């Protein structure tokens, strides 16, 4: 007889280790959530519209940031560079995910909901 312990290991009745992590992929099947990756299917234009932060759009910035923060943001070259680097990372990550899911099926199983 075997049992799953609180630490996630599978052990027999004399506490010998059988498996380090419960489940073939380490995810407990009763605690996973099915979800879709929102970055996989949209066109490049839609992806950019939804996910690229545009620091030059002051009208949009004013909806969530104060004038002082906007001024600091626009005058900080390092910050603007970091924003551009983050966008490039998102694009590269999206390309990688598209290689992993070439059929375009964006349904995945994860232990947490990414949208939440």
PASEBA-1860 file (N, C-alpha, C; in nm, 3 decimals):
! residues 116
1> XXXXXXXX> 0.084/-0.117/0.000/0.000/0.000/0.000/0.089/0.125/0.000 ~ 0.049/0.224/-0.076/0.125/0.349/-0.085/0.033/0.466/-0.051 ~ 0.095/0.577/-0.014/0.016/0.698/0.012/0.095/0.822/-0.026 ~ 0.021/0.925/-0.057/0.083/1.054/-0.090/0.093/1.132/0.040 ~ 0.213/1.175/0.070/0.238/1.249/0.194/0.216/1.399/0.171 ~ 0.210/1.474/0.281/0.188/1.618/0.272/0.298/1.691/0.196 ~ 0.417/1.634/0.193/0.526/1.698/0.119/0.522/1.667/-0.030 ~ 0.418/1.593/-0.075/0.401/1.563/-0.217/0.471/1.437/-0.263
9> XXXXXXXX> 0.544/1.369/-0.173/0.612/1.245/-0.209/0.515/1.128/-0.197 ~ 0.547/1.019/-0.268/0.470/0.895/-0.258/0.559/0.796/-0.183 ~ 0.504/0.739/-0.074/0.582/0.647/0.010/0.500/0.521/0.041 ~ 0.574/0.412/0.068/0.505/0.289/0.106/0.480/0.286/0.256 ~ 0.428/0.172/0.307/0.389/0.164/0.448/0.505/0.175/0.546 ~ 0.629/0.153/0.501/0.745/0.169/0.589/0.821/0.298/0.558 ~ 0.750/0.393/0.494/0.804/0.527/0.465/0.918/0.529/0.364 ~ 0.933/0.423/0.285/1.034/0.426/0.179/0.981/0.511/0.064
17> XXXXXXXX> 1.068/0.593/0.011/1.032/0.682/-0.098/1.011/0.603/-0.227 ~ 0.897/0.624/-0.291/0.867/0.559/-0.418/0.875/0.662/-0.531 ~ 0.824/0.780/-0.507/0.820/0.884/-0.609/0.839/1.019/-0.540 ~ 0.926/1.104/-0.599/0.953/1.235/-0.537/0.834/1.329/-0.544 ~ 0.767/1.330/-0.658/0.653/1.420/-0.674/0.535/1.339/-0.723 ~ 0.421/1.360/-0.662/0.300/1.288/-0.700/0.258/1.328/-0.841 ~ 0.223/1.229/-0.922/0.179/1.254/-1.058/0.295/1.249/-1.154 ~ 0.267/1.212/-1.276/0.376/1.196/-1.374/0.442/1.328/-1.410
25> XXXXXXXX> 0.368/1.439/-1.396/0.424/1.569/-1.430/0.444/1.658/-1.308 ~ 0.420/1.604/-1.190/0.438/1.682/-1.068/0.319/1.769/-1.033 ~ 0.213/1.764/-1.113/0.094/1.844/-1.086/-0.015/1.754/-1.028 ~ -0.075/1.795/-0.920/-0.183/1.715/-0.864/-0.308/1.740/-0.947 ~ -0.364/1.633/-1.002/-0.472/1.644/-1.100/-0.597/1.711/-1.045 ~ -0.619/1.707/-0.916/-0.740/1.769/-0.860/-0.724/1.919/-0.839 ~ -0.605/1.970/-0.861/-0.579/2.112/-0.835/-0.534/2.190/-0.958 ~ -0.549/2.135/-1.076/-0.507/2.206/-1.197/-0.627/2.274/-1.260
33> XXXXXXXX> -0.600/2.373/-1.344/-0.706/2.447/-1.411/-0.679/2.450/-1.561 ~ -0.784/2.425/-1.639/-0.773/2.437/-1.784/-0.790/2.584/-1.819 ~ -0.709/2.631/-1.912/-0.716/2.771/-1.953/-0.656/2.787/-2.092 ~ -0.677/2.902/-2.148/-0.623/2.934/-2.280/-0.515/3.040/-2.265 ~ -0.413/3.030/-2.348/-0.308/3.132/-2.349/-0.356/3.249/-2.435 ~ -0.371/3.367/-2.378/-0.426/3.479/-2.453/-0.330/3.536/-2.558 ~ -0.204/3.497/-2.554/-0.106/3.554/-2.647/-0.087/3.471/-2.772 ~ -0.141/3.352/-2.777/-0.111/3.260/-2.886/-0.183/3.291/-3.016
41> XXXXXXXX> -0.312/3.313/-3.011/-0.393/3.324/-3.133/-0.400/3.462/-3.198 ~ -0.395/3.571/-3.123/-0.416/3.701/-3.188/-0.313/3.731/-3.297 ~ -0.356/3.813/-3.392/-0.263/3.860/-3.496/-0.155/3.945/-3.430 ~ -0.050/3.973/-3.503/0.058/4.057/-3.449/0.005/4.194/-3.408 ~ -0.084/4.248/-3.489/-0.141/4.380/-3.459/-0.224/4.376/-3.331 ~ -0.309/4.275/-3.317/-0.392/4.262/-3.197/-0.307/4.235/-3.074 ~ -0.202/4.153/-3.090/-0.112/4.125/-2.979/-0.045/4.253/-2.930 ~ 0.002/4.333/-3.024/0.067/4.460/-2.988/-0.031/4.554/-2.920
49> XXXXXXXX> -0.152/4.561/-2.974/-0.253/4.651/-2.917/-0.287/4.612/-2.772 ~ -0.294/4.483/-2.745/-0.334/4.436/-2.612/-0.221/4.430/-2.510 ~ -0.097/4.410/-2.556/0.009/4.381/-2.461/0.127/4.479/-2.461 ~ 0.139/4.565/-2.562/0.253/4.657/-2.564/0.219/4.784/-2.488 ~ 0.307/4.819/-2.397/0.293/4.943/-2.320/0.353/5.055/-2.402 ~ 0.272/5.157/-2.432/0.319/5.269/-2.514/0.341/5.391/-2.424 ~ 0.465/5.419/-2.388/0.491/5.533/-2.300/0.471/5.669/-2.367 ~ 0.452/5.671/-2.498/0.431/5.798/-2.568/0.283/5.839/-2.571
57> XXXXXXXX> 0.194/5.750/-2.534/0.051/5.779/-2.535/0.012/5.840/-2.400 ~ 0.033/5.970/-2.388/0.010/6.038/-2.260/-0.137/6.033/-2.218 ~ -0.228/6.036/-2.313/-0.369/6.030/-2.278/-0.402/5.899/-2.206 ~ -0.346/5.790/-2.256/-0.367/5.659/-2.193/-0.296/5.653/-2.057 ~ -0.177/5.710/-2.050/-0.101/5.709/-1.925/-0.175/5.784/-1.814 ~ -0.242/5.894/-1.851/-0.311/5.977/-1.752/-0.429/5.904/-1.687 ~ -0.475/5.796/-1.750/-0.586/5.719/-1.693/-0.543/5.642/-1.568 ~ -0.413/5.612/-1.557/-0.370/5.530/-1.443/-0.249/5.584/-1.368
65> XXXXXXXX> -0.184/5.688/-1.420/-0.064/5.741/-1.355/-0.080/5.891/-1.327 ~ -0.010/5.939/-1.226/-0.013/6.081/-1.194/0.082/6.156/-1.289 ~ 0.066/6.287/-1.295/0.150/6.370/-1.381/0.298/6.356/-1.347 ~ 0.329/6.352/-1.217/0.469/6.339/-1.174/0.531/6.209/-1.222 ~ 0.456/6.101/-1.211/0.508/5.971/-1.254/0.527/5.968/-1.405 ~ 0.433/6.025/-1.479/0.446/6.031/-1.625/0.570/6.111/-1.664 ~ 0.590/6.223/-1.598/0.707/6.307/-1.626/0.836/6.231/-1.597 ~ 0.840/6.163/-1.482/0.959/6.083/-1.446/0.982/5.971/-1.547
73> XXXXXXXX> 0.876/5.905/-1.586/0.886/5.794/-1.681/0.942/5.840/-1.815 ~ 0.888/5.948/-1.868/0.929/5.996/-2.000/1.069/6.056/-2.001 ~ 1.118/6.096/-1.885/1.252/6.155/-1.880/1.361/6.055/-1.839 ~ 1.321/5.931/-1.813/1.416/5.829/-1.769/1.447/5.732/-1.883 ~ 1.563/5.750/-1.945/1.602/5.666/-2.059/1.614/5.519/-2.020 ~ 1.663/5.493/-1.900/1.677/5.354/-1.855/1.541/5.286/-1.843 ~ 1.445/5.357/-1.789/1.310/5.304/-1.773/1.247/5.274/-1.910 ~ 1.262/5.367/-2.003/1.209/5.346/-2.138/1.276/5.228/-2.206
81> XXXXXXXX> 1.405/5.212/-2.182/1.478/5.097/-2.237/1.426/4.966/-2.177 ~ 1.398/4.967/-2.048/1.345/4.847/-1.982/1.208/4.810/-2.038 ~ 1.126/4.910/-2.066/0.994/4.885/-2.124/1.009/4.820/-2.261 ~ 1.101/4.870/-2.341/1.124/4.812/-2.474/1.180/4.671/-2.464 ~ 1.270/4.649/-2.369/1.326/4.515/-2.348/1.216/4.417/-2.307 ~ 1.126/4.462/-2.222/1.015/4.376/-2.178/0.926/4.340/-2.297 ~ 0.900/4.435/-2.386/0.819/4.406/-2.504/0.888/4.303/-2.592 ~ 1.018/4.317/-2.612/1.092/4.220/-2.693/1.087/4.081/-2.629
89> XXXXXXXX> 1.091/4.075/-2.497/1.080/3.947/-2.427/0.943/3.885/-2.450 ~ 0.837/3.966/-2.444/0.703/3.915/-2.470/0.691/3.859/-2.611 ~ 0.745/3.929/-2.709/0.740/3.883/-2.848/0.817/3.753/-2.863 ~ 0.936/3.745/-2.805/1.016/3.622/-2.814/0.947/3.506/-2.744 ~ 0.888/3.532/-2.628/0.816/3.427/-2.556/0.697/3.378/-2.638 ~ 0.628/3.469/-2.702/0.513/3.432/-2.786/0.559/3.344/-2.901 ~ 0.670/3.379/-2.965/0.723/3.298/-3.074/0.757/3.157/-3.025 ~ 0.814/3.149/-2.906/0.850/3.019/-2.851/0.725/2.935/-2.822
97> XXXXXXXX> 0.623/2.998/-2.765/0.498/2.927/-2.735/0.432/2.881/-2.865 ~ 0.440/2.961/-2.968/0.384/2.920/-3.097/0.458/2.801/-3.157 ~ 0.586/2.787/-3.126/0.660/2.668/-3.171/0.619/2.545/-3.091 ~ 0.590/2.564/-2.963/0.548/2.453/-2.878/0.408/2.407/-2.914 ~ 0.320/2.500/-2.949/0.182/2.469/-2.987/0.160/2.508/-3.134 ~ 0.221/2.437/-3.229/0.211/2.478/-3.369/0.070/2.469/-3.427 ~ -0.017/2.389/-3.367/-0.153/2.376/-3.420/-0.238/2.498/-3.386 ~ -0.190/2.580/-3.293/-0.267/2.697/-3.253/-0.363/2.669/-3.140
105> XXXXXXXX> -0.370/2.543/-3.095/-0.456/2.508/-2.981/-0.393/2.566/-2.855 ~ -0.461/2.661/-2.796/-0.401/2.733/-2.683/-0.450/2.682/-2.549 ~ -0.521/2.569/-2.546/-0.568/2.514/-2.419/-0.453/2.443/-2.348 ~ -0.429/2.483/-2.223/-0.323/2.422/-2.143/-0.376/2.393/-2.003 ~ -0.303/2.311/-1.930/-0.337/2.279/-1.792/-0.223/2.329/-1.704 ~ -0.257/2.414/-1.608/-0.157/2.470/-1.516/-0.211/2.467/-1.373 ~ -0.122/2.472/-1.274/-0.168/2.471/-1.136/-0.221/2.606/-1.087 ~ -0.217/2.708/-1.172/-0.270/2.838/-1.134/-0.332/2.902/-1.257
113> XXXX> -0.425/2.993/-1.235/-0.490/3.063/-1.344/-0.411/3.189/-1.376 ~ -0.355/3.197/-1.496/-0.270/3.310/-1.533/-0.347/3.441/-1.543 ~ -0.473/3.436/-1.583/-0.553/3.557/-1.598/-0.588/3.619/-1.463 ~ -0.600/3.536/-1.362/-0.633/3.585/-1.228/-0.512/3.652/-1.173
END
